[in-house]
Amino acid sequence: MAMPVVGSKEPVDVTGAGDAVVAAYTLALSAGASYSVAAEIANHAGGIAVMKKGTGTVSRGELLQSIGSAEAASSSSHMS
């Protein structure tokens, strides 16, 4: 299953993005998420990380906002 790109298709800096992906995936699994849900969460974390210059963190708020925006876009496209 392919996942859509999160954030811009032009990354600013990929430094630390892999760390953000692994951390988010592991945290989601340890919190009881399924493998596919954990992968979606990790995809958002990586998308946020690559949009920051240098090594940056991904906050809970940023992650929730990204996931919420994707869900809103998905539900509005289903209504069309």
C-alpha positions, 0 to 999 in steps of 0.5 A: 500500500502506497502512502501519500507524501506528507508535507511539500514534495521538496524537502528542506533538509533530510537530517534527522528525518530517519530518526523521527520516523523510527522514533514515531513508529516505535512509540506508536507500536508501543502505545498499541497502534497496528503496524499500518497505523504506526507507519502512517504516524511515522510518515507524518513525522518524517514529512514534518522533519524534512521541512525543517532546516537542520536537525529538528524535533517533531512536536506532539502538536505538529504531529496531531495537526498534520494527521488532522489535516490529512484526515480532513482532506481525506474526508472532504475528498470522499464527500465530493 
